[in-house]
Amino acid sequence: MIDRTNISGDIFGGITAAIVALPLALAFGVQSGMGAIAGLYGAIAVGIFAALFGGTKTQISGPTGPMAVVASAVIAGEIALYGSLEAAMGTIVATFALAGIFQIIMGYLRIGQYVRYMPYPVISGFMSGIGLIIIIMQIFPFFGLSSPGSILDIMMSLGDIFSGLNFQAVILALSTIAIIYLFPKVTKKVPSALVALLGLTIISYFFGLNVQIIGDIPSGLPDVHIDTLLSMDWHHPMNMVIPALTLAALGAIDSLLTSVVADNMTKTRHNSNKELIGQGIGNTIGGLIGGLPGAGATMRTVVNINAGGRTNLSGIIHGIVLLIVLLGAGEYAELIPIPVLAGILITVGVGIIDYKGIKHILRVPRTDSIIMIIVLTLTVFVDLLQAVAVGMVMASVLFMKKMGDTSESKASSRLLVDFHDIQLLDDEKMLTDDMKNQVYVHHFDGPIFFGFTSYFKEMMRTLPDVSIVIFRMHNVPNIDQSGMYAIEDAVLELEQKGINVLMTGIKEQPEDMLRNIKLIPNLIEEEHLFKDFDSAISTLKKHKINLDVH
């Protein structure tokens, strides 16, 4: 069902998102080994159908860095097995379509709701690993050379670069990166990646630069590969099932994380299971027409929202604009230099890396750091899904050990929403009637860990109209990285609303962790920390609720 309540904003948002998506779709297609057209097919199919049937109104979907990396590995493996892309096409199409079917099943089984429990170190290591893979895969194209197939082969072949590097390719790639980072300082109205793509393609063509280009791109509507499926070899179904499951799981994680970003920006709430069904329909159709699998794309979604997109019509418009480009600009797109696409992808990889998590690697609990490093390493050198699985198992085992070592832990939260209808603790009876209308008290009754952060964020979003929020921390024995960032996000949001945050009874480990990331004293100042609840209330009475907002 298309929502027409914000037509002008959605049209502008969709067009803007399509302009951003075009160079990325072409670049991911080339990186995959199926050609630029596969990226464009995927962006159109997933973009339109995920928007039409998905559960996040402002989501823009299409090929993403993580999905392109896995798809590239699948394609390379099938080509190695069958000898050529043409011979392997049936299995590739079946794998991508099956991934979409698995996502539809995941949606109907209501699996989407469990993604919120993924710990931050696992997400951080996974995303940083994806970013590194994209950058490493573009090293040889950056220098104007054909790239080896695997990460290990690339690392072992680095010494061969200088014997055959193409200086014209290097200049184009460096120019691409410079334009992407510097052009926004001139204006942000035109996507810098598009400026680099068009400008440097024109320069390369008119100056006759000796660099690789995309080459022939089919024109017109794509074929539906039903005949390819019927003629393929079905004797080894696990060659399709395992990669399809990997793509489905990765696409679910990628999409739902983007949905959370969209929720935070628009103050809405997505339907995670419906989103999986929409993504699954898009990927099934995209696979059948020879397109790359996709997922919710964070950068394109943010661009859409900032440009005015508020409903699913914006995602559909984005796909239609790309379809128009497909039908009318193929002969021009084939002139795009490969080094320009390499420069674009390098900036994508740099943007995916989680610098926040890496910056705090020595300041967060050691177990969180170890998990992040292991997940990152496995992502780059082994397998993405195995990396996530290992990270989840490690996080769960370490959490259970932490719970066993802390006999008083309950891992729960009790919230005093209304002082008038909930029995108060003795020290809370000091609150006057005026204060009860302005003070919101949150009790933490156990460790603040990754499984609790989603629930905590939801409570903070539904906060009543108050002046002061008090976090009672005396029952919190420890806090992990996910918990730290959840509190940081909550404090930032509250202070933006003009709400002061106080903490009482914080213990040594949580305080050390919050000081390590400078949350104390940068966000919660020293004078807003209190040894106990009585001290906080006495200070509030003294200041008559008018503490300065910092």
FITOR-494912 format. One record per residue: residue in three letters; x negated, y negated, z negated of N, C-alpha, C in turn. Coordinates in steps of 0.1 Angstrom, whole numbers, plus 5000, padded with zeros to 4 digits. Each point is the difference from the previous one (the first is absolute). Example, Ala and Ser with C-alpha at 12.3 -4.5 7.8 and 13.67 -1.06 7.14 Angstrom:
2
Ala486850574922500949885000499149885000
Ser500449895007499149895000500849894992
This chain:
550
Met499250125000500849885000499149885000
Ile500249915010499249885001500649884992
Asp499249944992500549884992499749885008
Arg501049925002499949885009500149874992
Thr499750014987500249884991498849905001
Asn499050045006498849915001499350015014
Ile500949985010499550035014498849925004
Ser500049874998498949925004498750034993
Gly500050024987498950044993499450145004
Asp501050095002499650145004499450005014
Ile500549925009499449995014498649954999
Phe499849894993498749944999499050094993
Gly500550074989499250094993499650125008
Gly500950055008499850125008499049975011
Ile500149885007499149965010498649984995
Thr499949934988498749984994499350134996
Ala500850104995499450134996499650075012
Ala500749995011499650075013498749955005
Ile499849864999498849945005498850064992
Val500250014987498950064991499950155003
Ala501050075003500050145002499350045013
Leu500249925011499550045013498550045000
Pro499149914996498650045001499750124991
Leu500750024989499750114991500550135006
Ala501250005006500550125007499150045011
Leu499549915008499150045011498750054994
Ala499449944990498850044994500150144993
Phe501150024993500250144994500150105011
Gly500749975011500250105010498750045006
Val499149905003498750035005499250084991
Gln500049964987499250084990500550144999
Ser501350035002500550134998499550105011
Gly499649955012499650095010501250035010
Met501249954997501150025010500249885009
Gly499349894997500149885009500849894993
Ala499949885005500749894994501550015001
Ile500550075011501450015002500750084989
Ala499250104994500650084989500349914988
Gly499149914997500249904989501249925002
Leu500249955013501149925003501350084999
Tyr500050125006501250084998500450024986
Gly499050034991500350034986500549874993
Ala499549895004500449874993501549975004
Ile500350035013501449975004501050104994
Ala499750135001501050104995500149994984
Val498950004993500150004985500549864996
Gly499649905007500449864996501549985001
Ile500650055011501549995002500850094991
Phe499650135000500950104993499850004985
Ala498849974995499849994986500849884994
Ala500049895008500849884996501550035000
Leu500450075010501450035002500650094989
Phe499250104996500550104991499350004986
Gly499049924998499250004988500749934989
Gly499350004988500649944988499349884995
Thr499149945008499449874996500349905011
Lys500849904996500549915010498949925008
Thr498949974994499149915006498750085005
Gln500150134999498850085004499850005015
Ile498749985004499650015014499150125001
Ser500450105008499350135001499350015013
Gly499050095000499250035012498750074996
Pro499250035010498750064996499249914990
Thr499550074990499249934990498650064999
Gly499149944992498750054999499950144995
Pro500750034988499950144995500650105010
Met501249975006500650095009499250035013
Ala499349895005499250015012498850094997
Val499449994988498950084996500350155001
Val501150034993500450145000500450055014
Ala500849925007500450035014498850035009
Ser499049924998498750015008499450144997
Ala500050034987499450134997500850125005
Val501349995000500950105006499750015015
Ile500049895007499850005014498650065004
Ala499049964992498650055003500050154998
Gly500650054989500050144998500750085011
Glu501249955004500750075011499350005013
Ile499349895003499249995013498950104999
Ala499350014988498950094999500550155002
Leu501350024995500550145001500550035014
Tyr500649915007500650035013499149955012
Gly499049924997499149965011500249865006
Ser501349955000500349875006501249954993
Leu500249875002501249934995501350065006
Glu499950025013501250055007500450134995
Ala499050094998500450144995500550004986
Ala499549904992500449994986501249924998
Met500549945010501149904998501350064994
Gly500350125003501250074995499950014985
Thr498850054995499850014985500049874993
Ile499449905007499949874993501449944999
Val500850015011501449944999500850084990
Ala499950134999500750084990499649964986
Thr498749984998499549964987500649874995
Phe499949905009500549874996501550004998
Ala500850075009501450004998500450084987
Leu499250114997500350084988499749924988
Ala499049915000499749914989501349914997
Gly500649955010501249934998501150084994
Ile500250125005501050094994499850034986
Phe498750024996499750024986500349884992
Gln499849885005500449884993501549994998
Ile500850045010501450004998500450094989
Ile499450125000500350104989499649944987
Met498949944999499549944987501049894995
Gly500649935010501049904996501350064994
Tyr500450115007501350074996499750074986
Leu498850044998499750074987499749904989
Arg500049875004499849894990498650004994
Ile499150035008498650004995499449864999
Gly500649905007499449875000499949944987
Gln500850034990500049944987498850034992
Tyr499350115004498850054992498749935004
Val500049935012498849935004499649894990
Arg500949954993499749894990499150054989
Tyr499950134998499250054989498550025004
Met499649965012498650025005499249904992
Pro498950054993499149914992499349905009
Tyr499749894994499349895008498650055005
Pro499250074992498750045005500150095012
Val501050085001500250095012500349915012
Ile500949914998500449915011498849925004
Ser499249944991498949925002498950085008
Gly499650124995499050085007500450045014
Phe501350035001500650045013499949895010
Met500549884996500149895010498549955003
Ser499250004990498649965003499350105010
Gly500350124998499550115008500549985015
Ile501249975001500649985014499349885006
Gly499849894993499349885005498650045005
Leu499350074992498750045004500050095013
Ile500950095001500150095011500249915013
Ile500949914999500349915012498749925004
Ile499349954990498849925003499050095006
Ile499750124994499050095005500350055014
Met501350025003500450055013499849905011
Gln499849874996499849895010498649965002
Ile499150064993498649965001499450025014
Phe500250115006499550025014500749925010
Pro501449995000500749905009499549864998
Phe499749964988499549874997498749975008
Phe499250105002498749985007500250045015
Gly501250025004500350035014499750155004
Leu500150094991499650145002501250094997
Ser500150125006501050104997499750064986
Ser501150014992499850054986500150154999
Pro499150064992500250144996501350024993
Gly500450135000501450034995500349994986
Ser499050034991500350014986499149904992
Ile500449984988499249914991498650044998
Leu499850134997498750064998499149995013
Asp500650025011499349995013499649855002
Ile500849914997499749865001498849964991
Met500150054988498949964990498750065005
Met500050125005498850075004499549945014
Ser500849935007499649955013499749855000
Leu499949944988499849855000498749965006
Gly499050094999498749975006500049995015
Asp501150055007500049995014500649875006
Ile500549924991500649875004499149915007
Phe498849984995499149905005499450035014
Ser500150135003499450045013501049975012
Gly501349974997500949975011501049894997
Leu499749924990501149904997500149905011
Asn501349955001500449905010500149864993
Phe499249915003500049874993501349925003
Gln500550025013501249935003501250054991
Ala500050134998501050064991499949954986
Val498849994995499749954986500549854999
Ile499749925010500549865000501549995000
Leu500750095008501450005000500650044987
Ala499450114994500550054987499849904989
Leu498849944999499849894990500949885002
Ser500249965013500949895002501450034996
Thr500450135002501450044995500149984985
Ile499050054993500149994985500049864996
Ala499149925006499949864997501349925002
Ile500750035011501349935003501050044990
Ile500150134997501050054991499949944986
Tyr498849984996499849944986500049855000
Leu499649935011499849865000501249925006
Phe500750075010501149935006501149964991
Pro500450084990501049954990499749874993
Lys498749965000499649874994500549895009
Val500250035013500549905009501549994999
Thr500650125002501550014999500350154997
Lys501150014992500550144997501350035008
Lys500449915009501250025007499950105011
Val498750025005499850105010499050114994
Pro500450135001499250104994498650005006
Ser499050004992498649995004499650125008
Ala500550124997499750125008500449995014
Leu501249945002500549985014499249905007
Val499549894994499149915006498850065005
Ala499450094991498750075003500350095012
Leu501150075000500350105010500149935014
Leu500949905000500249935013498849925005
Gly499449924991498949925004498850075004
Leu499650104993498850085004500250095012
Thr501250055001500350085012499949915013
Ile500549884999499949905012498549975002
Ile499349984990498549975002499350115006
Ser500350134994499350125006500350025014
Tyr501349975004500450035014499449895010
Phe500049884996499649895010498450005000
Phe499450044989498550005001499550135004
Gly500850105002499650135005499150074991
Leu500350004987499150064990500050165002
Asn498950054998499850155001500350074987
Val501350014997500450074988501250095004
Gln500250114991501150095002501349924998
Ile501050045008501449944999501050124997
Ile501249964996501050104998500250095012
Gly500149945012500350085012501550025002
Asp500350095009501350025005501150024989
Ile501049925000501150024991501350025008
Pro500750114997501350035007501049894998
Ser500749975011501149904999501450064999
Gly501049934996501350065000500350074987
Leu501250054999500450074988499350144998
Pro499750044988499350134998500850125003
Asp499350115003500750135002500350074987
Val501050075000500450094988499350135003
His499250054991499150125003500750134995
Ile501350015004500750134997499350125007
Asp499749975013499550115008498650044995
Thr499249914995498750034994500250094988
Leu501049974992500350084988500350145004
Leu500950015010500550145004498950085006
Ser499049945006498950085006498850024991
Met500049954988498850014991499950144994
Asp498850024995499750134993500549994985
Trp501050094997500650004986499450114992
His498950065004499550114992499349964987
His499649874999499349964988500749884994
Pro501250024994500849894995499349924989
Met499150064992499449934989499049895005
Asn499650015013499249905006500849875000
Met501350015000500849885000500649974987
Val500450104992500749974987499149934990
Ile498750044998499249944990499749855004
Pro499549975012499849865004501349924999
Ala501250065003501249935000500449964985
Leu499850104991500249974986499149894995
Thr498750005005499149894996500549875004
Leu500449995013500549885005501349954993
Ala500950104998501249964993499849954986
Ala499150064993499849964986499349865000
Leu499049995009499349875001500949895004
Gly500850025010501049905005500949964989
Ala500550104992500949974989499349904990
Ile498850044996499249924990499849865006
Asp499549995012499749875007501349925001
Ser501150055004501249935002500649954986
Leu500050094990500749964988499149904992
Leu498750005001499249904994500349865007
Thr500150005013500449885007501449954996
Ser500950104997501349964996500049934986
Val499150044991499849944987499549855002
Val499149985010499549875002501149915005
Ala500850065010501249925005501049974989
Asp500250094991500949974988499549894992
Asn498750004997499449894992500249865007
Met499850005013500149875007501449955001
Thr501050095002501449965003500950014988
Lys499450064989500850024988501250095003
Thr499850105008501050105003499650134995
Arg500850115003499650134996500350105012
His498950075004500250095012500650134996
Asn500550075009500550144998498950095005
Ser499350064991498850085005500350125008
Asn501150074996500450125008500549975013
Lys500849895001500549965013498849955009
Glu499149944994498849955007499250125007
Leu499950114992499350125005500850065012
Ile501350004999500850055011499849915013
Gly500049874998499849915011498750015006
Gln498950024992498750025005499950135007
Gly500750104995500050135006500650005014
Ile501249935001500649995013499149935010
Gly499449894996499149935009498850085004
Asn499450084991498950085004500350125008
Thr501250054998500550115009500249965014
Ile500649885002500249955013498749955006
Gly499249944992498749955005499150125004
Gly500050114993499350115004500450065013
Leu501350015002500650065012499649925013
Ile499849874998499649925012498549985001
Gly499250074992498649995001499449884992
Gly500749954990499549894992499350044988
Leu499149924994499350024988501150004988
Pro499850084990500849994988499749874993
Gly501049954993499949874993500650004986
Ala499949894994500649984986500249854998
Gly500549974988500249864997498749935000
Ala499849895007498849935001500049874991
Thr499150004990500149894990499849875006
Met498949985008499749875005501149955009
Arg500550095009501149955009501349974992
Thr500250084990501249974991499949874993
Val498849974995499849874993500249885010
Val499450025013500249905010501549985003
Asn500750115001501449995003500849924990
Ile499750034987500749934989499749865000
Asn498749975001499549865000500649915012
Ala500350075011500549935011501649995000
Gly500650064990501449984998500850135001
Gly499450115003500750135001500650044987
Arg501350045000500650044988500950135001
Thr500250045012500950125002499350095010
Asn500650125002499550105009500049955015
Leu500749905003500049955014498649955004
Ser499249954990498749955003499150125005
Gly500150114994499250125004500450055014
Ile501349995003500550045013499549905011
Ile500149874997499549905009498550025003
His499250034989498650035002499750115010
Gly500850114999499950115009500449975014
Ile501049925002500549965013499049915007
Val499449914993499049915006498850085005
Leu499650104992498950095005500450085012
Leu501350045001500550075012500049915012
Ile500349874998499949915011498549995005
Val499149994991498650005003499650125008
Leu500550124996499750125006500450005015
Leu501249955002500650005013499449905010
Gly499449894994499549895009498549974999
Ala499350054991498649954998499050115001
Gly500350125004499150115000498749985009
Glu500249935011498849985009499149904994
Tyr500449924991499149904994499450064987
Ala500750094993499550064988498850095003
Glu500050065012498950095003498749945001
Leu499949865001498849935001499449974986
Ile500750034989499549974987498750084997
Pro498949934996498750074997500150084987
Ile499450125001499950084988499349934988
Pro498949935002499449934989500949904993
Val500949945007501049914994500950084990
Leu500550115005500850094991499250054988
Ala498750035002499250044989499949894990
Gly499849885004500049884991501349994992
Ile501150015007501349994993500150114990
Leu499750135003500150114991499149984988
Ile498849955002499149984989500649904990
Thr500649905004500749914991501150064993
Val500750095007501150084994499450094988
Gly498950075003499450084990499549924988
Val499549895003499549914989501249964991
Gly501149975007501249954992500750114992
Ile499850135004500650114993499350034987
Ile498749984999499250044989500549924987
Asp500150084989500549944988498949944992
Tyr499749875002498949934994500349984985
Lys501349984997500349984985499650134992
Gly500350125005499750124993498550024999
Ile499349975011498550015001499349904990
Lys500649885000499449904992500050044985
His501150074996500250034986499550144997
Ile499250065009499750154998499250024987
Leu499249914996499350024987500749954988
Arg501249945002500749944989501350074996
Val500450095009501250084997499550134993
Pro501050084994499650134994499250085009
Arg499050074995499050085008500750105008
Thr501150074995500750105007500749945013
Asp500549884999500649945011499049975011
Ser498849954996498949985010499650135007
Ile499950104992499550135006501150055010
Ile501249994996501150045010500049925013
Met499849874998500049925012498850035009
Ile498850024995498950045008500150135007
Ile500550104992500250135006501050005012
Val501249934997501049995011499449935012
Leu499349894998499449935011499050095008
Thr499250074993499050095006500750115008
Leu501050064994500750115007500849955012
Thr500549874999500749945011499149995012
Val498949944998499049975011499450135006
Phe499650104991499250115006500750135000
Val501250014994500750135000501449995007
Asp501049964993501450005005500849914992
Leu500949925006500749904993501050064990
Leu500850105004501050064992499350084988
Gln498950075003499350064989499549904990
Ala499549895005499549904991501149954990
Val501249975006501149964991500450114990
Ala500150135005500350114992499050014988
Val498850005003498950014990500249894990
Gly500249885005500149884991501250014991
Met501150055005501250024992499850104989
Val499450115004499750114990499149954989
Met498949935004499149954990500749904991
Ala500849915005500649904992501050074990
Ser500750105005501050074991499350074989
Val498950075003499350084990499349914990
Leu499449895005499449904990501149934992
Phe501149985005501149944993500550094989
Met500150135003500550104990499050014989
Lys498750005003498950004990500149884991
Lys500349885006500149884993501250014990
Met501150055005501250024991499750094989
Gly499250115003499750104989499149944989
Asp499149905005499149944990500749894992
Thr501149965004500849894994501350064994
Ser500050044988501150074995501249914998
Glu499849874999501149914997500649955013
Ser499550045012500549955013501350055003
Lys500949925005501350045005500249975014
Ala499249915006500149965014501449965004
Ser500549914991501449955003500049854997
Ser501149945003500249864997501449984994
Arg500049914990501349964994500149855001
Leu501149965006500249865003501149934992
Leu499749894993501049924993500649905010
Val501150035006500649915010500849904993
Asp500750034990500949904994499950024985
Phe499549904993499850014986501350014992
His501149975007501349994992500650144999
Asp499750105009500750125000499050124998
Ile498749974996499150114998499449984986
Gln499950114993499449994986498649955000
Leu499749904993498749945000499150074991
Leu498749995003499050044990499949894990
Asp499450044988500049904989499349875004
Asp498950015007499349875003500749925011
Glu500950065008500849935010501149934994
Lys500450034987501149924994499649864996
Met498749975002499549864998500549915011
Leu500450055011500449925011501349924997
Thr500049875003501249934998500950025012
Asp501349964999501050025011499549935012
Asp499449884999499549925011498950085007
Met499150064992498950075006500450135007
Lys501150064995500550125006500549985014
Asn500449885003500549975013498849965010
Gln498849984994498949965009498850105000
Val500150104991498850094999500550145004
Tyr499150065008500350145005498850084995
Val500350114993499050084993500050145007
His498850045005499850135006499150094992
His500550124996499350094992499350115009
Phe498750024998499450115007499750114990
Asp500650115002499950114990499150125005
Gly498849965005499150115005499149935010
Pro499250085006499049955010500749945012
Ile499449905006500549945013499250065011
Phe500650095007499350085011500850005013
Phe499450075010500649995013501450045002
Gly500550104991501350055002501049904994
Phe499649904993500949914993500149865007
Thr499049975009499949875006501349965008
Ser500550095008501149975008501249964992
Tyr500350084989501149974991499849864993
Phe498849974996499649874994500349895009
Lys499550015013500249895010501549985002
Glu500850105001501449995002500749924988
Met499650034988500549934989499649855000
Met498849975004499649865001500749925010
Arg500450075011500849945011501449964995
Thr500650084990501349974996500049924987
Leu499049934997499849934987501149894999
Pro500649984988501049904998499349865000
Asp500849895000499549875000499549964986
Val498750004998499449984987498849905002
Ser499449964989498849915000498750074997
Ile500250114991498850074995500250155002
Val499050075004500050155000498950044990
Ile500350094991499050064991499850145003
Phe498850045003499650145002499550064986
Arg500750094994499650064988499150125003
Met498749994997499150105005499450094989
His500650004988499450074989500050155002
Asn500950055008500150155002499450045014
Val499249915005499350045013498550044997
Pro499750135000498750044997499049985012
Asn500550005012499149985012500849965012
Ile499349955010500649955012499150045012
Asp500650045011499250045011500149895011
Gln499350025011499949895011501349965005
Ser500950105003501349975005500849914990
Gly499950034987500649924989499549864999
Met498749995001499449865000500549915011
Tyr500150065012500449925011501549974999
Ala500850094995501449984998500349884990
Ile499250004989500149894991499649875006
Glu498950015008499549885007501049945009
Asp500750095008501049955009501249944993
Ala500450074989501149954992499749864994
Val498849984994499749874994499949895011
Leu499450035011500049905011501449965004
Glu500950105002501349975004500849924989
Leu499850044988500749934989499549854999
Glu498749985001499449874998500449915012
Gln500250065012500549925011501449954998
Lys500850074991501349964997500049914988
Gly498849964995500049924988500250074987
Ile499850135000500350084988498650034993
Asn499949974987498750034993500050154996
Val498850065000499850144996499150004988
Leu500550064989499250034988499850154998
Met498950034994499750144996499850014985
Thr500550114995499850024985499550144998
Gly499150014990499550134996499250095010
Ile499449935010499250085010498850074994
Lys499950125004498950084994498749995009
Glu498950064995498749985006499950045015
Gln500450125003499850045014500849925010
Pro501349984998500849915009499449865001
Glu499649944988499449865001498850005008
Asp499150104998498750015007500350005015
Met501050095004500350015014500549875006
Leu500949934993500649885005499049895000
Arg499050004991498949905001499150035011
Asn499850135003499050045011500549945013
Ile501349995003500549955013500449854998
Lys499649944989500249864997501549964999
Leu500950104998501449974998500149924987
Ile499150044990499849924988498649945001
Pro499849875001500949904996500649925012
Asn499750045012500449925012501649995001
Leu500750114998501549995001500649994986
Ile499550084991500550004986498949944991
Glu500249884996499049934993499850054986
Glu498949974994499750054986501049964990
Glu500549885001501049964991501450065002
His500250085010501250075002499950154996
Leu498850044994499850134994500249994985
Phe500850094994500350004986499750144994
Lys499549994988499750134993501350084997
Asp501149934997501350074997501149915005
Phe501250065000501249935004500449884991
Asp499750014987500349894991499249875004
Ser498850025003499149895004500649935013
Ala500450085009500649945012501249924998
Ile500950064991501349934997499749874992
Ser499150004991499649884993499549895009
Thr499250045010499549905009501149955009
Leu500950085004501249955008500849914992
Lys500350024987500749914992499349874999
Lys498750014998499249884998500149915013
His500050065012500049935012501449985006
Lys501050054993501449995004500250055015
Ile499350115003500250075013499349925011
Asn499449894997499449925011498550025002
Leu499650125001498650035003499749955014
Asp498849955002499649965014499950125009
Val500449975013499950115010498749975007
His499150115001498749995006500050085012
